[in-house]
């Protein structure tokens, strides 16, 4: 597959326009120098529509489009549980956790942990998150993006990696979060258009030109196993989606960690104009999550019927993009790059925020000026991208399903993170020592499960390790609590009420999600 001159022109126009818009929205008034709030939290000025769009743009990237289409090819619609359950998780975050975060005026998740525990927890968790973002998230998005570019254009992987790195840094490095969030509106529109187009063409191809609905009906009739939402233990992919555990087990831990306590996601809500704007933005994102399986899973299932002999599942989405006619392929390709670039920009911005605010300012140079911190944030963003480009191929080159790689190794950290936050919120006695034990136990126990019980479903592993971390934390607290003073959150004065629009939107999300599950049970 190759791009025509028209496709190349459309893609180049998109790239140039995005960089220009990002720099334009990032401009400052004469005489005003960007400070840390401007750069890392967009001046706390984001409206609900920008928050919602930016949440989805940060989430839906190569790991979602390429990775989840690959899982759709291999597993089926069951992988959509990640998307539909995320919609409900977002509402829980908006109602119960977001008011606390905003009331504290924090910049980062480690910052909040110091408010609740102490500086040791802040520093150690900052290091954990930096390692996770650079070695797993940033690297995997770059690698999957380069694979997609290679499949569509034939461009060598190393050049694809370099292009994505330079482009993402180029449009996000000057303006920081504001540049990323405001351009995400364009990215999401393009992403949805391109994704729906690929899905429609794939289904229409199955139906020999008789329309998408006919193609969907044929696919449903000929591959009913691809539409199982709850996998039987005899299914070869049960280890990835372990049956009913998806609904009542480890996936809740994964979702709470990702949507509630994950810096490059929550950073958008921390930059909201107000709590009401943040909550409406979260509800908007929840509705968009309900649509995502049509864009990121359905093409993979269609590829299982149209091109069942692919070498790797992650080739499914690029194969389906070959159905897009010249003239529209450039726009669809731009949509894919938009999703990748948005996530990369979000990640490097969050990496620079955590390093600058939680490590440099807190430990290395407490007297650092606002100007120096913004400058350092830009340098760290570039360095993180360089590291990810260097290690991407050696780390991910031989992994068959990149989405599962991301979930597998993110799951090393997730149980401890959720244990620390939930006990911090709901148990006043929880101490800093118990939080530190939970953090290290999460990695150690997960690694032991992964090494000695590889057949144990990783989602069940996440749930079991979470319970063990909670038990360890409670035991440590009860054993040492008298010697270590707990520092509970002061909830007085925090507004936990929700506006009427958020309540109505929440009801709609829950009803639609339940209907989707019942339809495919």
Secondary structure as UniProt FT lines:
FT   HELIX           5..25
FT   TURN            30..31
FT   HELIX           36..41
FT   HELIX           42..44
FT   HELIX           48..59
FT   HELIX           62..74
FT   HELIX           77..80
FT   HELIX           81..92
FT   HELIX           93..97
FT   HELIX           98..104
FT   HELIX           109..116
FT   HELIX           119..132
FT   HELIX           133..138
FT   HELIX           139..153
FT   HELIX           157..172
FT   TURN            173..176
FT   HELIX           177..206
FT   TURN            207..209
FT   HELIX           212..222
FT   HELIX           224..227
FT   TURN            233..234
FT   TURN            236..240
FT   TURN            243..244
FT   HELIX           245..248
FT   HELIX           250..260
FT   HELIX           263..270
FT   HELIX           275..296
FT   HELIX           298..306
FT   TURN            308..309
FT   HELIX           313..315
FT   HELIX           316..321
FT   TURN            322..323
FT   TURN            326..328
FT   HELIX           329..353
FT   HELIX           354..364
FT   TURN            366..367
FT   HELIX           370..396
FT   TURN            397..398
FT   HELIX           402..426
FT   TURN            428..429
FT   HELIX           432..452
FT   TURN            454..455
FT   HELIX           458..480
FT   TURN            481..483
FT   TURN            492..493
FT   HELIX           500..520
//
